[in-house]
Amino acid sequence: MKSNNININFRSIEAFKNISNSAVEAIEKNAEYLKFNFGHPIISPSIITEKVFVILSGDARFIHRGTNNESTTISKIGTDSFLGLSSLINNKSCEFINASSDVLALALSKELIIQIYQEEKSFKEWLDNYLSITEIYNLIINCKKIHLIVI
């Protein structure tokens, strides 16, 4: 569900804390606000999204789906968390994240995220040092698949 009657101080989000006024204006101009009800998928490996989401309120869960379609929560994700960055960086959908409460999320196009990354030193430094639970989990799974570690 879309909602655009929301006022957000984008600089309260750690990643945007030191970006320029023009970058904040670009975010304001392009921001889309989406509501996800409890249990609804925000990102799914079967759906390639062109958006990166920032949780503004509510909680979500990063989920592992087993071979028998059983679900296991890997991590709880909350306010100011970025969702979809791993998929953007890897250029493939690799996250399965469901709302575990009602979630309000800021949705930004991947083109805008790339533009801010290229133009804003502080955001570039933040993202270069950002390691999501999704990336850590996928690294562990891939190492396990090639028998580098035993879990």
Salt bridges, closest charged atoms under 4 A:
GLU32 OE2 - LYS2 NZ 3.21
GLU32 OE1 - LYS51 NZ 3.11
GLU50 OE1 - LYS110 NZ 3.23
ASP59 OD2 - LYS76 NZ 3.83
GLU125 OE2 - LYS121 NZ 3.90
ASP128 OD2 - LYS124 NZ 2.81
